[in-house]
Each structure stands twice: as C-alpha cells, then as structure tokens.
Amino acid sequence: MTRPPSRAADTARKLFFAAAGWTVLSALLMIVGASGPPPVWLLWPSTAAVSLTAALTCAVAARSGRGPVRDFWRGVTVTTALVTGGVVAQAVDAAVTGDSSSMGPVTAALYVLAVTVGMITVVRLPRRRRTWRAAVAVHLDVAVVGVAAALVITHVFHSAPGPSGPGVSDRFVAILVGAAVAAVVAVIRVGVTGSGPVHAPSIWALAPIGLVTTAALLLEPRFAGMPHLASTVVTMPVIGLLIAFSAYLQTHANVFPAPPRTPPLPAERRGAWRRISLVPYAAVAGTTTMLVVVTSRTGYLPPTLAGGSVLLTVLIVVRQLTALSENRVLLDRLADQAYHDDLTGLPNRRLFTVTLARRLDRTTVAVCDLDGFASLNDQLGDETGDALLRAAAARVAAVAGPDAMVARLLGDEFGVVLPGDGDRIAERLLEAFRSPLCVDDRDLLVTVTVGAASGDGDECPDLLRRAELALQAAKYTGANRFREHTRELDATAQHHAELAAALRRGLECDEFHLVYQPIVELPSGSIAGVEALLRWKPTNLPPMSPAEFIPVAEHSGLIIDLGAWVIDTACADAAVWQRRYGTAGPRVNINVSARQLLDPELPAQVSAALQRHGLSPDRITVEITETAVFAGGAAMSTVRELRELGVGLALDDFGTGHSSLTLLRTCPVTSLKVDKSFIDDLGGGAEREAIASSLSTIAATLGLRAVAEGVETRDQAERLHTLGYRYAQGYYFARPAPANEIDIALGEPAAAL
C-alpha cells in the first residue's frame, strides 16, 4: 500500500507545474510577438507570475523544513520575493518609458537587495566541523574555484558586446554580474564544502542560474529594435522555474526523507573519487582551456588574465603542499592505527611481536585472558563488554608497571613484555584481578588465567608462543590459574595436536562407541535410566581414556562433531528401548559440554535426532554442568530451548559449584545429580551427611529428581534410601556396558537392596 503524498509535497508539486505553465506561456508570447510590433507590457504579467509562484514554492519548502533547512529556504523565499518586486517595478518603468530595458532606482535597489540576500543565504549554510588542516584545504579549494570563476566571468563580460539602448545603465550590468557571482558562490558552497543539511540536489538545481544571467548580458544587444523584449522577461521565467523546481525537490525530501544509509562494513572500500570534490579540478580545467583558446586567437594574454593565472597557479601549489602535509599526517595516523588497538589504545599483536623480536636481553612474556568473558559479554551487552575490556586493560597496565609493554592480543587476551625474569608477573596478575573492576559505576568481579614464559635474547621471538601454550595448559586445569612454560609443555602440545588429528580420523572411521551406566531406583534396584558415556578404541592402539581425549576435543572444537554423533547414537538406542519396553524402558542421559551449549545449533540437532528416530522427548535427559550455565547468556538460552523441546535437564556434579542453589531459580532443570564427594561422606556422622541430606530435601521440595552419583557400597545405598534418595548410580549397581548388555539386564529381575 503506497503512502499518500502530504499536503506540503502536493502543494509544492502544483506550484512547480504552475511555474512551468507560466514559463511556457511566456515562450509562446515571445513567438507571437515576433510576428508584429506587440505592446511593451506583453510579457511582464507572465514573468511576474513565474517569479511569484517560485516565491510561494520556496515558502512551502521553508514551512515543511526544520532548523537550518527552514532558515535557508526562508532566505530563498525573501530573495525570490524581492526579485518579484523588482520585476513589478521594472514593468512599471517599461510602461512609463516605453522600453522594457528601462530600470529605475527602485528596481535596481530591489534587484541588488535580492542578490545580496541570496548570497548571504547560501554562504550561511551550516557546514560540518573540520580539523584546522581540513578547513585550510577547503578554503584553498574555494579560493581556486573563486579565482577561476572570476577569470571566466570577467573575460566573458569584457569580450562580449555590451548592452545598449537608452534605458540601459551600468547598474543593469552590475546586477547581472552580481547574480552570476551568487550562482557561482552556490556552486562553490555545494561542490566544495557540501550542502550541509539542505537537500543537495535542490541546491544544484539553483546552479544554472549563473549561466542564465550571463546569457542575459550576452543577448541584451540583440533586443535592440524590439521594445517588448528585455533580458528580464527573457530569462526570469527560466530562473523562476529553476527556483520552483529546487523548492519542490526540497519539500519532497522534507516530507519523504530517504532511509538512513547502512554504514559500510570495515572490509568494504569506497572509491577515492567519492571522497574528493571534483569542482576545483573542473574549474581549473575550464580556466586552462579558456587561457589556451585566448592565447591561440590573440597571440598573447591580457594583463588581467595573466595576473589571474599566476594567482591561480600559486593557489594550486599551496593547495598541493597542504595535501602533501595532510597525507603525511594521515600516513602517521594509519601507521599508529596499524600498531595499536582502537578500543583500549594499547599496542596490538603486530607491535607486540615486532617489539619482542627486537629484544636482546633476558625477557619475560605473560599472556592472560578474562575467564568467562564471552558469556559476560552476551549477558551484559557489547557496550558494557567494551568498557570491561578497557577497565581490564588499565588493570593489567597498572600491574605490569612503567617498564613493561602491555598489548591487547586478541579479544579478551592481553600480553605483557617485561625485562628479566618478570618479577612474578603471573601471580601478581591473578592477585590483582581478585578485586572487582569498576565498569559503568558498578563493580564486576572477573578473574584471569595466565600463562608465562621467560628466555634469553635468541629465544625472545618464540616467547609469545610459549606463553600462549602455558595459558592453554592452565585452562586445561580450570579458571583463575597460572602456568609457567616448561619444555614438557612443548611435548604435550605436540601430543595434543597429534591427538586432535587422531580424533578426527577416529570419528571418520567409526572408532567411537557408547556404553551406558544404569541409574537404578531405590530400594528395588530396577533400572530407571542409563547415562551414555563415550569410549574410544583407536585402531591398533589400546583404548583411550575420556579424561585424556575429551579436553583435547573441547579445546580443538571437535567436541561439536563428537557431541552430535553421541546425540544421534544415544537417541537411536533409546528409540529401540522405547519400542521394546514403552514407558517402562530406561530414560537416556546424554552429557553436553560447555562448548556445545554455546553452539546455537544444539537444540536443532537434538530435535532432528528425536524426529529421525521417532523418539519421544521425555525419554531423553540432557546433563549439563553448573559452570557451563553459571554466567547465563547464550548457554542459558540454549538450555531453555532444550527444555522447550520436552527433554529433561540434569545438573551434573551438583553441589560443587559456588552458586548451586542460586542456579536452581534460573535454570529449568528436572534432575539433580549429587556429586560423589558428598556420597563418600555417608556413614561419617550427622555433620558429614548434612549436605547430602539437605540436597535430597531441597530436590523433593522443588519437585526435582535427586540422583546420587558414585555409589560404591551397600551401606551407602541403604543410607541414601534412608535419607530420602530414590535414584542412585555407581559401580555398586553396575559398571558401564554396551547397549546389548543393557538389554540383557533389563530382561533380568532387579537386585533389591
């Protein structure tokens, strides 16, 4: 459905067409007048009508605009109204004297006032702020165009035959020159400095007025013997039509503004010609052509043109010197940007590595990143995340001291270069971040993980790699840790790289399989569910422990593909048990890593696997860790989407996190898997059993299923039942087994406590 035009735009359009009609009428009257001696007043009514219509159109543009746009078109309205008054006054002069070229003092005063108001209006257009170098460059461009225009105008006026007739005076010539200069000022203002808030096409529509006024002076001698013709009645309809068209364009832009342009991405490059005004170059080219033509015709340059060309040359030389100075400043700024981070102002990775490569003495490099920054950034927003990075950068710089170089290497990763052995920089960074960071008038506690490496001069280029290797090793053991680089880490890194490659090959060659550990119901011992556990048996090698390959899969990103395989395989086995045992069959628990929870495709993967195998969502429980969802953000959103699918959610190792109870209010879990460490305390007295007992009570109160993990003895199983637990898991009941063995166990009688 199209939007109806507003009243202002519709009025401006009608006025523009009216001005066009009056202009056509003037042209027809000129043609009719050529056939015989017409009255002197023949063309003046239509000429005044065009001018008055143009003034009304400008008033509509001013009324529909705001701020500087309104002020500009008010000035144009006054200018056009003064011109209309001058036309009426000159018509009276022509009727009295019988000559259309006659111009009395009142007429001349109105025209001069109109030209003056018009020039002031154009010059007062607001312009964007510039640096002093850019302002000098713009003023030089304006001077170049102004001198070039002055040379052309003066040469045309001096070389053209002057107007003649009893009613023609010097004031007529001066007014025409002033009108031409006003139009040239408009061209300079828009072409060099820009139109500001005013619609640029509407300003450009006014530019041809300079050509029209110049043509009027050249045509004036041809009107001798035709008293009904004068430059005013010949050119004013065209000028009025241009003004009306310009005002119509502005009104349409006011009412129907163009949608804001999407800023280009940093990778996009805009052509250089879009950033350079072509008007000064066009002015110089036109002036040069005129000088060549004049010289070839006369054999010499008149003194006025010669002096003007010298001045123009000087301005061009100064402008080029200014451009070279600007380029030098720009190159320095680009070089600074190439080696510094825009967000924090710190050196970037490029400058960090260059500085490190030039070190000759013993040097220490420390690399740290913010623990859980991605989740915090998702939760708090990009602006707060940027402020957090700036605060962290200031904290790292303060800890490192004036003798250190601190850089932002990647994202939330910072690097420090220190002379000597580093003065325990890793420990000091950990200690410093135990205090909250002040971000946007609030305190945020963010810890760091640090890796450090030291070496002599010939080892300096490799220290960054070693420090980052130590950082990764520290992350394997958890957050808020630090690790010094050792030679063993190089071997470990090589081993992890080889292991990651073997994991990829193993996934492609079907070397992985699942085993299931039963979750039994107390006290009957019947199998209520199973937990799917991943196992890997590389070809021609002994089985690989999950404790060894799972962390490598996490850090290499292979856990995404491995996790997708586990989900699909577990759903396939669960579908078999569903068809065989119905609702009496076991629910299948599937472990999902923190890395998988950050993958937005995880809910879709689970949904697709359920549909592919015809499995009911309530036969699946997804196990997550507390640390994976503690910070909320994308991980918590994924968890909620999984719950909306209808699958169960279990918090694994519950009770070991530092906000377990708080998490129960925000995370839509259906089961709690109580950590083995609390089960080991059973039988050691009321104090040691307090947590296990309390967790059972909390789960029952919240309507959650509590599952005790790591049950290894009959005494533990009996005590758990006494404390209210109805589900348990551990080696006492069964070890993990393949799906076919679970089938056999499901068909056998349960072993009660």
N, C-alpha and C positions, 0 to 999 in steps of 0.2 A: 504493500500500500504506500503510494507516494505521499510525501508531506506537502500540504497546500502552501503556496507562497505566502509570505507575510504581507501585511498591508504596506509596509515601507518598501519592500522589494517590488511589489506590484505597482506602487505609485512611481518609483524611480524608473521602472521599465516603461510605463505610459508616458512619462515626461521625456524620456530619451526618444521614443518614437515620435512624439510631438515635435521635438527639436529637429529630428530628421525630416519630418514633413515640412516644417518651415524652411529648412535648407533647400529642399527640392523645389519649393515654391520660388525661392529667391533665384535659383538657377533658371527656372522656366521664365521668370520675369526678365532676366538678362537676355535670354534668347528672343523673347517677344520685343524687348526694347531695341534690339539690333536692327529690326525691320523699319524703324521710323523714329523720328525725334520724340521720345517719351517725356513725361513731366519729370522734374528733378526729384520729386518726393517718391517716385515709384517704388524703389527698393528699400526705403527706410523702415516702413512698418514691419515687413517680414524680418529684416535684420534685427530690429529691436525685440521682436517676438522670440527669435532664436536665443538672444542673449538673456532675456528674462526667463525663458524656460530653463536654460542652463543654470541660472542662479537658483531657481526653485529646486532643481535636481540636487544641487550641492547642499541646499538646506535640508533635504531629506536624508542625504548621506550623513550630515552632521548630527541630525536628531537620532539616527539609528546607531551611531557610534558611541564610544566611551573614551574618557581620558584624553590622551594625546590625539587619537583619531578624531574625536569630536572637535577638539580645538583646531586641528589642521583644516578640517572641512568648513568650520566656521570662518576661518580666514579666507578660504577659497570662495565661500559664499559672498563675503564682503567685497572681495576683489571683483567677482563677476557682477555684483550689483553696481559697483562703481563704473564698470565698463558699460553696463546697460544705461546708466545715467549719462555717460559720455556719448553713447550712440544717440540718445534722445536729444542731447544738447547740440550735437553736430547736425542732426536732422533739422533742428530749428535754424542753425547757421546756414545750412544749404537752402532752406526755403526763403530766408531773408536775402541772401546774396545771389541766389540762382546758380550756385556752383557747389557740387557735392563735396569737393575737396576743401571747402572753406572750414576753418577751425578757429573758433573764438577762444578767449582766455578761459572761460568757464569749462569749455570742452577739454582744452589742453590740461587744465588743472585736474579734472576728473580722471583723465587717462593717466597722467603722471602719478596721481594718488593710487590708482588701481595697480600700476606696475610696481610701485613701492610696497604696497600691502602684499602683493603676490610674492615678491622676492623675500620679504620678511617671513611670510608664512612657510615658504619652502625651507629657508635656512634654519628656522626654529624647530624643524622636525627633530624629535629626540633621537639620539644615537646610543648604541651600546657602549659601555665602558671599555677602554683600551689601556694597555700599558703605554708609558710615555714613548717608547720606541715605535709602537704601532701607531700612536697618534701622530708622530712626526712623519711616518711613512704616508699616512692618509693625507696629511696636509700637503706634502710634496706632490702626491698624485693629483690633488685638487689644483695645485698651482700649475702643474704640467698641462692639465686639461684646460684650465682657465686661460693660460697664455696661448695655447694652440687655438682655442676658440676665438680669442681676441684678434689674433693674426688673420684668421679666416674672415671674420666679420668685417674688420676694418678694410681688408683688401677688397672684399665684395662691395662695400659701400663706396669706396673711393674709385673703384674701376667702373661701377655701374653708372649709367646716365642718371642724373639727379631728377627728382620730380619738378615739374614746372607748372605754372598756372598762377593766376592772381591770388587764389586762395591758399596757396601752399606756402608754408613758412618753415623756418628752422625747427620750431617746436615739433612739427609733424615728424621730421626725420629723427629728432631726439627720442620721441616716444616710440617709434618703430625700433630704434636701436635698443632702447630700454626693454621693450617686450622680448626682443631676441635674446638679450642678455639674461632676462628672467628665465626663459626656457632653457638656456644653456646651464644656468645655475641648477635647474631641476634635474638636468641630465647628470651633472657632476654630483649632485646630492645623492641621487639614487644609484648611479653607476659606480661611484667610488666609495661612498660611506654607507650606502644601504638606505632602504626606505623606512627602517625602524618598524614601529607597529602598524604603519599605514600599509594598505594592500599594495604591493609593489606594481602589479600590472596597471592599477589605476594611475599611479604616478607616471609610469612610462607612457600612458595614453596622452599625457599632457606635453610630452617632449616635442612632438611635431609642431607645436605652436611656434617654436623658434623659426622653423623653416617657412611657415605660413607668413609670419611677419616680415621675414627677409624677402619673400616673393612679392609681398605687397609693395615694398620700396622699389623693386625692380620693375613691377608692372605699372607703377604710377605714371611714367611718361607716356604710356600707350593709351591713357584715358583722355588725352588732350582732344578736344572737339566733341567729347561725349559728356555733357554736364551731368547726366543722371548717374554716371559711374564714378566711383572713388575707391581707394584701397579698402576703406572701412566696409562698404557694402559688398565688396567682392570677397574679402577674407573673413569678416566677422561671422557669417553663417558657419563657415568651416571651423573656426575657433570655438564657437558656441557648441557645435555638435561634438567636438573633441572633449570639451569640459563636461557636457552632459553624459557622454559615454563613460568618462572616467568616474564621475559620481555614481553612475549606475553600477559599475563594477565594484566600487567600494561598498555601496549599500547591500549588494548581493553577498559580499564577503562578510559584512557585519551580521546579516541575518542567518546565512548558511555558512558558518566558518568551516574550513577544511578540518578533518580529523587530525589530531596530533600525529606527527610522523614518529614512527618507531625508531629509536636511536639505533644506529648500526652496531653490530657486534664488533668486539675488538679485532677480530680476524678480518673484518671487511675493510677494504681500502677504497677510498674515494679518489676519483681522478684529480690531479693537481689543478686542472683548469677550473674546477668548481670552487676552488679557494682563492682564485686570482681574478681581480677585476680587469676586464678587457678594455674598459673605456679609455684609460690613459694610453694604452697601446694603439687603439683606434684613432685617438686624437692626434698622436704623433705621426701615425701613418698618413692620415689625411693632410696634415700640415706639410709633411715632407713632399707629398705628391703635388700640392699647390706650389711649393717653392720650386720644384723641378719644372713644372709647367711654365711658371712665370719667367724663370731664368731662360728656358729654351725659346720663349717667344720674344722677350725683350733683350736678351743678352746680358742682363745684369739684374741685381736685386735692389729694389728701392730701399732707402735707408731704414724705413720703418720695419720692413720685413727682415732686413739683415740684422737689425738690433734685436728684434723679437726672436729670430732663430738662434742668436747667440745666447740669449736668456734661456730659451728652451733647452739648449744643449747643456748649459750649466745646471739647470734643474734636474735634467736626466742623469747627469754624472753624480750629483749629490744623492739622488734617489737610489742609484745603483750602489753607491757606497753605503747608504743606510741599509739596503737589502743585504749586502755582504755582512754588515755588522749584525743584523738580525739572524742571518744564517749561522754566524759564529756562536751567538747566544743559544740558538736552537740546537746546534750540534752539541754544545756543552750540556744543555738540559737533557738531550736524548742520551748522551753518554752517562749522565748521572742516573737517569731512569733505568738504563740498561744494567746498572750495577747496584740498584737499590730497590727495596720493596716499597710499593706505593702505600700500602696500608699502615705499616709500622714505621717507615722511614729508615729501617735498618738495612745494612748491606744484604744483598741476596746471595743465592748459592753460587752464582758465577763469580762475584767478587770474593766470596769466601774461599773458593777453590784456587783462585788466582793468588790470593794472599798466602794461602797455605803452601802453594808450590814454590813461593819465593823465600820461605823460611829456611834459615841455615843452621839455627841453633836448636837445642832440645825444645820440644813443643808438646803441649797437651791439647787435645781436642775433646770436647764434651758435646754430646748431642742429646737433647731432651724433647719429649713431646708431651702434650697435655692428655692425661688419662680421661677417656670418655668424652673427648671434645665433640665428636660428630653427633653424639646423642644430645649433648647440651645445646649445640647449635640448632638442631632440629626443634628442641623443646623451647628455647628462648628466642629464636629468630636470628636472622642473619646480622641485623644491626647490633644486637647485643653480643653475638658471637664475634663480630669485628672488634667491638670495644673490649671484649675479653682478651682477644689476641694482643691488642695494644697494651693492655694492663700487664699481661704476661711478659711481653717483650721488655717493658720497663723493669719488671721484677728481675728478669734474667740479666739485663744490663747492670742493674744495681748490684747484684750478687757477684757478677764477674769482675767488676771494678774497672778503673780507667785504663789499665794496661792490657785489657782483653779486647778482642774483636768479637762482637755478637752479631749474628746474622739470622734472618728468617730463611730457612732452607726450603721447606715445603709445608703448606697448610699450617698445621699447629706444631711443626717441628722447628726448633731453634738450635743453632750451633754456636759454640764458643771456642775461640783460639786463645790460649794462654801460654806465656813463656815458661820454660822449666817443666816441673812435674805437676803443675796445675793447682797446687795448694788445696787438695781435697775438694775440687770444684763439684764433683758429682754429689758428694754428701751435703755440701752447702746448698746446692740447688734443691735437693729433697727437703732439707730443713726449712728453706725459705718459703716453699710452697705449702708448708703446713699452716701458714697464716692465710686467711681469706684475701681475695683480690677485690678491690673496690671497683665495681662496674656499674655505671649509671646510678649512683647513690645507693647501691645495695652491695652486700658482701657475698661473694661466691667462693666456695672452697673447691679448688681444683688442684689435684696432685699431679706430679710429673713422674715419668720413668726416664732414666738417664743411662746412657752408655758413654764410656770414656776410653781414650787410648792415648798413649804417650810414645814419643820416639825421637831419635836424633834427626839432624838435618836431612840426610838422604832418605829417611823414612817419612818425612812430612807429607809428601803428596799422597801417601796411602793412608794417612791417619783418619781422614773422614770416613773412608770405607770401613776401617777397623772400628771406629766409634759407633757407626750405624749397625755394624754387626753385633757389637756389645749391647746396643739398645734392643735389637731384636731378641737377643738371648735373655735380656732382662724381662722382656714382655712374655716370654715363654713361662716364666715363673710367677707372673702376676703383675699388678699395677703398683705404683708408688715404690719402685725398686730401682737399684742401680747396679751396673755391672761393669767391671774393668775388662778391657780386652786382654785375652791371652792367646798364646799360639794354638791352644786346643780349640779355641773358637773357630779358627780358620778351618781346621779339620772337620769340626761339627757343621759349619756352613756348607762345606763341600758335600758332607754326608746328607744334609737336608736337601740340597739341590738334587743329588742323585736319587734320594728317596722320593722327592716330588715327581721326578720323571718316571720312576718305577710305579708310583701310584697311578699316574695317567695310563701307563701301559697296562697295569693290572685291571683298571676299570674297563679298558677296551677289550681285554682278553678274558673277562669273566672270572677273575681270580678272587672276587669277594663273595661272601655268603653271609647269611644271617643265622644267628642262634637265638633262642628265646628262653628267658629265665621266668619260671612261673611266679605269679603273685597269688598267694593262697588265702582262702577265707578261714578265719579262726572261729571256733576251735575245730571245725570239721576237716580242714586240710584240703578241701576241694579247690581246684584251680579256677580262680575268678578272672584272671588276666595273665598276660605274658608281656615281658619287656623285650623288645627287639634290640639285639646287640650285634654290632658289625665285627666281622672277622676277616682277616686277610691271610691267604696262603700263597705267597709268590711262587711261581714255577721254579722248581729245582732249588728251593730255599725253604728253611723252616718257617713256621707261622710267625707273623709279625705282631707284636703286642699293640693293641689300640693306644696305649699310653705313649707309644713311640710315633705312630703314624698319624694319629688324629691331630695333634698340634701342628704337624707339618702341613696336613691338609687344610687346617684353619688358616695358617699364615700364607699359604700359596694360593688360596682361593678355590682349591679343588674340592673343598667341603661342600660347595654348592652342587656340583655334579654328583658327588658321592651321596649327599643327602637326598637328592632327587631319586637316585637309584634305591636307596633304603626305603623311602616312602612308597615307591611303586611296588617293590618286592614285598614289603610288610602288608600292604593293602591286598596284594594278590593272595598271600597266605591267610589273612583274616577273612577274605571272601570265601575261601574254601571252608574254613571252620564255621562261618555263618550259614552256608548252605547245608553243612553236615549236622550242626548242633542247634541252629537257630539262636534264640536269645540266651540259651544256656551255654553257648560257646564262649571262649575267652575273649575279653577285650584286649587289643594290642596297643601297647605303649611304644611310641616312637620318639626317640631323642632328637631334638632340634638344637643346633648350636647357635651361639650369639651371632655369628656371621650370617647364618641362614635367616635369622629374624630380621636382619637389615635388608634382606632381599625382598622387594615389593612383589615379586612373582610367587612367593611361597604359598600364599592362600590359593592362588590359581592352580599351582602344582598339586596341592592336596585335593582340591575339588576335582581336578581332572582325573586323578588316580581313583578317587571314590566312584566316579561315574564310569570309568573304564572297566572296573572290576565288579560293578554292581554292588558296592558295599555301603551299608548304612553308616552315616557319620557317627552314630553313637557307639559303634564298635571300635572306634579309634580314640586314643588319648595321646596328645602331644605333650611330651615332657620338656620343660624349659628350666633354666637355672635362674636364681634370683638376680645375679649380677647382670644377666643379659637384658633384663627389663627394668632394672632399678632406676635408670635415668629417664625412662619413659620414651618420648619421641617416636621415631619410626618403628622401633622394636615393639613398643606397646600398641601402636596402631595395627601392626601385623598380628599380634596376639588377639586383639579384639576381632579382627576379621576372621581369624581361625575359629574363634568361639561362635561367631555368627553362622559358620558353616554347620554347626551342630556337633563338632568333635569335642571331646573332653580336653581339659588342660590340667596338667600336674606340675607343681613346683617341686623340682628335684633338689635333694640335699637341703631340705627346708630347715631353717633354724641357724644355719651357718652364716647367713648374711647379716649386715649391720642394720637392716631395716625390714626384717622379715614380716613383722606384724603390720607395719605401715603398708607394706605391699599388698596385703590381703584386702585393703579397702579400694585399691585401684586396679588390680589385676583380676580378671574374671575367671579365676581358677575353679576347678571342680574337685581336685585332689591335692593332698599334701603328702610328700614322701619324706618322712622324718629321717634325718641324716644318721648314719651308722654310729657316729661318735656318741650320740645320746643313748643308743641301744646298748652300747658297750658298758654304760654306767649302771645298767639294771642289776639289782641284787647287791648294790653297794651302799644301801641305806636310803632313807627318805630324801635327804638333801641331793644325792646324786641322781635320784629318779625324778626329781621335781620337774625338770624341763620336759622330759618325755611324757609325764603325766599331764602337765599343763597343755602341751600341744594336742594331746588327744581330746581334752576337754574343749579347747578352742575350736578344733575341727568339728566336733559334734555340735557345738553351739551355732556355728556358721553353716551347718548343713553340708560339710565337706567330707570326703572320704580320706581318712588318715591311713597311710601305708608305712609300716615300719621297715626300714631297709637294713640289710646286713645282719639278719638273724642267723646265728651260728649254733645255738644250743637249745635244747628242750626247755631248760629253765627260763631262758629269755622269752621263748614263745609263750610259755604259760604265764609269765609275769606280764607280758604285753596284753594278753587276753584279760587278765585281772584289772589292768589299768584302763581298759575300755577299747583297746585296739581290735578291729575286726578284720584287718588285712595286713599281711606281712610278706616279706620277700627275703631270701637269703639261702646260703648253702645248706642250712639245716633242712630245708624243704626240698630243694632241688638245685642242681647246677644248670647253667645254660645248656640247651640242647637244640639240635636241628628240628625243623618243623615236623618231620615224620615221627620223631621220638615224642614230641608233644602230643601228637595224635594218639600214640600208644598210651601215654599217661592219662589222657582224657577218657580213654575207654576203661581204665582200671579203677577199682574202688579207691577213694581217698583215704589217706592215713591220718586219722584224727589224733589230736594231742593226747 
